[in-house]
Amino acid sequence: MKICFIMYPWNKVEPENDSTLRLIHECVKRGHTVALATVNNLTIRDSVASAFCDVFTKANKCPDNIPSFYKNAQFKRVQLPMAGFDAIIMRANPPLDTLALNFLDSVRGDTFIMNDLDGLRIANNKIYTASFQDTASEFIPATHVSKNREYLERIFEESSSNRMILKPLDGYGGRGVIVLEKNARQSFRSLLDFYIGGDEHGKGSNYVILQDYVEGAEEGDVRILMLNGEPIGAMKRIPDANDVRANVHAGGRVVKHKLTLQEKKLCKYIGPKLVRDGLYFTGIDVIGGKLIEVNVLSPGGIVRINKLNRVRLQSQVIDFVESVVHAKELVRSRKSEFRQVIEDANAV
């Protein structure tokens, strides 16, 4: 197979803990032709979508040690047509450059893209969780999204809870997430001014999320990796004693986790919609059995879940990619055969 990873720059990879590197290594180890490109490398040549790619040169043997694989990787830089790839795996870090996706729209019929472009467009920010329409709030905490300061202040004031969560709509990695206490309401307007920003006419302002505080959040959250609508691995992230955020990049630590019955119900509830939206490989963040976020761009956690459970999740992910590509090839082959039957019948 020929596979292109659209990702962050190679020199930004952290070999010890990088999930994308594990997926790349798995592909190279299986003998696939693997190319890397960033969104800034996408281009159009003679009306054909292409990219300036770094293609792995074929080595005699792919090392099993992944840091060694990263250190010794050699590439050839070449401009390649994107429709020539069997699969494109989207692994760029947020925030999403939606304009860059337009370069790939023309190749969707020829190439399997994970995750799907339309899925990325609708799910690249935290408002996506509201589309699950959980009116009973069994799986999703009540969420409010707005730029209107007065409205958000009223929501905060009317909340029956003493605490709520405030965060930017397009944040990632736990950046900007804070807990609001009712007894510190004097600071709320100032926080909204900072998060929303913009001028007096609202130009340049940002949406923010005000969300019900889920009890137990101080004890951490659960990262669940979903593949084709099913959970394939999980870990619990515990925040530092002086931080509300459980993200590892924010100082949290991880421990082994077995899905609870409520978490399994949540996965079963959201799995079909993720698949319908073409979001085949995602990371969901869960607190108290409630969905907090869906990570669709470059969900991480493979390395840590592997270590905690002695598994190789990257193998499952690439197995899935191969199965989809094989199915598409089979459809094309059968279509060609049927067309030939019709052509032969017409010749008689």
C-alpha positions in Angstrom: 0.0 0.0 0.0 0.9 3.6 -0.5 0.1 5.7 2.6 0.5 9.4 3.2 0.5 10.9 6.7 -0.5 14.6 6.9 0.9 15.6 10.2 3.1 18.0 12.2 6.8 18.5 11.2 9.0 15.5 11.7 11.4 17.4 13.9 8.5 18.1 16.3 7.9 14.4 16.9 8.6 13.1 20.5 10.0 9.6 19.8 9.4 8.2 23.2 5.6 9.0 23.4 4.4 10.0 20.0 1.3 8.1 18.7 1.7 9.1 15.1 5.3 7.7 15.1 3.9 4.3 16.2 1.5 4.3 13.3 4.2 5.3 10.8 6.6 2.7 12.2 3.9 0.0 11.8 3.3 0.9 8.2 7.0 0.9 7.3 7.5 -2.4 9.2 4.8 -3.9 7.0 6.6 -2.8 3.8 4.2 -0.1 2.8 5.4 2.9 0.9 5.1 5.8 3.4 5.2 9.5 2.8 4.9 12.4 5.2 3.6 15.9 4.5 2.4 18.9 6.5 -0.7 20.9 5.6 1.7 23.6 4.4 3.1 21.2 1.8 -0.3 20.7 0.1 -0.5 22.3 -3.3 -2.2 22.1 -6.7 -0.2 21.4 -9.9 -2.0 21.5 -13.3 -5.3 21.3 -11.4 -4.2 18.1 -9.6 -4.0 18.1 -5.8 -0.4 17.1 -4.7 2.0 17.6 -1.9 5.7 18.0 -1.3 6.3 14.7 0.5 9.2 13.2 2.5 9.1 9.5 1.4 10.8 6.9 3.5 13.7 5.3 1.6 13.6 1.5 1.7 15.9 0.1 4.3 17.1 -3.5 4.5 15.4 -4.0 7.8 13.1 -1.7 9.8 14.4 -1.5 13.4 12.0 -2.6 16.1 13.2 0.1 18.5 11.1 3.1 17.6 13.4 5.9 18.9 16.1 4.2 16.8 13.8 4.1 13.8 13.1 7.8 14.3 16.7 8.8 14.6 17.9 6.8 11.6 15.0 7.5 9.2 16.0 8.7 5.8 13.7 10.4 3.3 13.5 11.5 -0.3 11.7 14.8 -1.0 9.4 14.7 -4.0 6.1 16.2 -5.2 3.4 13.6 -5.4 -0.3 13.5 -6.5 -2.5 12.8 -3.5 -4.9 10.6 -5.6 -2.1 8.1 -6.0 -2.1 7.1 -2.4 -4.3 4.2 -1.2 -4.8 5.9 2.2 -4.2 9.4 3.7 -4.0 9.4 7.5 -4.8 12.9 9.0 -2.6 13.5 12.0 -2.1 17.3 12.0 -2.3 19.0 15.4 -5.2 21.3 16.2 -6.3 23.9 15.5 -7.6 22.7 12.2 -6.8 24.6 9.0 -10.1 24.1 7.2 -8.9 25.7 4.1 -6.2 23.0 3.8 -8.8 20.4 3.6 -10.1 21.8 0.4 -6.9 20.6 -1.3 -8.0 17.0 -0.6 -11.7 17.2 -1.6 -10.9 16.2 -5.1 -9.2 12.9 -4.1 -11.9 11.5 -1.7 -13.3 9.2 -4.4 -9.9 7.6 -5.1 -8.3 7.5 -1.7 -9.4 6.4 1.8 -8.9 9.4 4.2 -8.9 8.8 7.9 -10.5 10.8 9.4 -13.0 11.9 6.7 -12.7 15.5 5.7 -16.4 16.4 6.4 -16.1 14.6 9.7 -13.1 16.8 10.6 -14.9 19.9 9.5 -17.8 19.3 11.8 -16.0 17.8 14.8 -12.7 19.8 15.0 -13.9 21.8 18.0 -15.6 21.1 21.3 -19.1 22.0 20.1 -19.3 18.6 18.4 -20.4 16.9 21.6 -23.7 18.9 21.4 -24.6 17.1 18.2 -25.2 13.9 20.1 -28.5 15.3 21.4 -28.4 13.8 24.8 -31.4 15.7 26.2 -31.5 13.7 29.4 -27.8 14.6 30.1 -27.1 10.9 30.7 -23.9 10.9 28.7 -23.0 14.6 28.1 -23.0 17.4 30.7 -25.1 20.5 30.0 -23.0 22.7 27.7 -23.4 26.3 26.7 -21.5 28.0 23.9 -21.6 31.7 23.2 -19.8 35.0 22.7 -22.5 36.9 24.6 -21.0 37.9 28.0 -24.4 38.8 29.5 -25.9 35.4 28.5 -22.9 33.5 29.9 -23.0 35.5 33.2 -26.7 34.6 33.5 -26.1 30.9 32.9 -23.3 30.9 35.6 -25.6 32.8 38.1 -28.5 30.4 37.5 -26.5 27.2 37.7 -27.5 25.1 40.7 -23.9 24.0 41.0 -21.2 25.9 42.9 -18.7 25.2 40.1 -18.6 25.3 36.3 -15.9 24.7 33.7 -14.9 27.5 31.3 -12.7 26.8 28.3 -12.0 28.2 24.8 -13.9 26.5 21.9 -10.8 25.8 19.9 -8.4 24.9 22.6 -6.5 21.6 22.9 -4.2 19.7 25.3 -6.0 21.2 28.3 -5.0 24.7 27.4 -7.3 27.4 28.9 -9.5 25.0 31.0 -10.4 26.6 34.3 -12.8 25.8 37.2 -15.2 28.7 38.1 -16.3 29.0 41.7 -19.5 30.8 42.6 -17.7 32.6 45.5 -15.3 34.1 43.0 -18.0 35.4 40.6 -16.4 38.9 40.8 -13.7 37.7 38.4 -16.1 36.1 35.9 -16.6 39.2 33.7 -12.9 39.8 33.5 -12.3 36.2 32.5 -14.9 36.5 29.8 -13.3 39.6 28.5 -10.0 37.8 28.3 -11.4 34.6 26.6 -13.8 36.2 24.3 -11.7 39.3 23.4 -12.6 41.3 20.3 -13.4 45.0 19.9 -16.5 46.9 20.9 -18.3 45.6 17.8 -17.4 42.0 18.5 -14.9 41.8 15.6 -12.2 39.3 16.4 -14.0 37.8 19.3 -13.9 34.1 20.2 -16.6 31.6 21.3 -16.2 30.0 24.8 -17.7 27.0 26.4 -19.4 27.1 29.8 -20.1 23.6 31.0 -21.5 21.9 34.0 -18.9 20.7 36.4 -18.9 16.9 36.6 -18.3 15.5 40.1 -15.1 13.6 40.3 -13.3 15.8 37.8 -10.6 16.6 40.4 -9.7 12.9 40.4 -8.9 12.9 36.6 -10.5 11.8 33.4 -10.4 8.7 31.2 -9.0 8.8 27.6 -10.6 6.1 25.5 -9.4 5.4 22.0 -12.2 4.5 19.5 -11.6 2.6 16.3 -14.5 2.2 13.8 -17.0 3.0 16.6 -15.6 0.6 19.2 -13.2 1.2 22.2 -9.8 -0.4 21.7 -8.0 0.9 24.7 -8.2 3.3 27.7 -6.2 4.9 30.4 -7.0 7.1 33.4 -5.2 10.5 33.6 -4.8 11.9 37.0 -4.0 15.6 37.4 -1.2 17.2 39.3 -2.2 18.2 42.9 -2.0 21.8 41.9 -3.8 21.6 38.5 -7.4 20.8 37.4 -6.2 19.5 34.0 -5.5 15.8 33.7 -3.7 16.0 30.3 -0.2 14.5 30.4 1.2 17.6 28.7 -0.2 19.6 31.6 1.6 17.5 34.2 -0.9 14.7 34.7 0.1 11.0 35.1 -1.6 7.9 33.7 -2.7 4.7 35.3 -4.3 1.5 33.9 -8.0 1.6 33.5 -10.8 -0.9 32.8 -13.9 0.5 31.3 -16.9 0.8 33.6 -20.4 -0.3 32.6 -21.4 3.4 32.1 -18.3 4.0 29.9 -19.2 1.0 27.8 -22.7 2.3 27.4 -21.3 5.7 26.4 -19.1 4.2 23.7 -22.0 2.2 22.4 -24.2 5.4 22.3 -21.7 7.6 20.4 -19.9 4.9 18.3 -22.5 4.7 15.4 -22.5 8.5 14.9 -18.7 8.7 14.9 -18.7 6.1 12.1 -21.4 7.9 10.2 -19.4 11.1 10.3 -16.3 9.2 9.0 -14.5 9.7 12.4 -12.9 6.2 12.4 -10.1 6.8 14.8 -10.8 9.2 17.7 -9.9 9.8 21.3 -12.7 10.6 23.7 -12.3 12.2 27.1 -14.7 11.0 29.8 -15.3 12.1 33.4 -17.8 10.2 35.6 -19.2 8.3 32.6 -19.9 11.6 30.7 -18.4 12.7 27.4 -16.3 15.8 27.7 -14.5 16.0 24.4 -14.0 14.2 21.1 -10.5 14.4 19.7 -10.5 13.8 16.0 -7.3 15.4 14.6 -4.4 13.5 16.1 -5.7 11.6 19.2 -2.9 10.4 21.4 -2.4 7.8 24.0 -1.3 4.8 22.0 2.2 4.6 23.7 0.9 4.9 27.2 -2.0 2.5 26.8 0.4 0.0 25.1 2.7 0.1 28.1 0.0 -0.2 30.7 -1.7 -3.1 29.0 1.1 -4.8 27.0 -0.7 -4.3 23.7 0.1 -2.8 20.3 -2.8 -0.6 19.4 -1.1 0.7 16.3 -1.4 -2.8 14.8 -5.1 -2.7 15.2 -5.4 0.8 13.6 -3.3 -0.2 10.5 -5.2 -3.5 10.2 -8.3 -1.4 9.9 -6.8 0.9 7.3 -5.7 -2.1 5.2 -9.1 -3.7 5.4 -10.8 -0.6 4.1 -8.3 -0.1 1.3 -8.7 -3.8 0.4 -12.5 -3.5 0.3 -12.3 -0.4 -2.0 -10.0 -2.3 -4.3 -12.3 -5.3 -4.4 -15.2 -3.0 -5.3 -13.2 -1.4 -8.1 -12.1 -4.8 -9.4 -15.6 -6.2 -9.5 -16.9 -3.0 -11.2 -14.2 -3.4 -13.9 -15.2 -7.1 -14.3 -18.9 -6.3 -14.6 -18.2 -3.5 -17.1 -16.2 -6.0 -19.2 -19.1 -8.4 -19.2 -21.4 -5.7 -20.5 -18.8 -4.7 -23.1 -18.4 -8.3 -24.3 -22.2 -8.8 -24.4 -22.6 -5.6 -26.5 -19.9 -6.8 -29.0 -21.8 -10.0 -29.7 
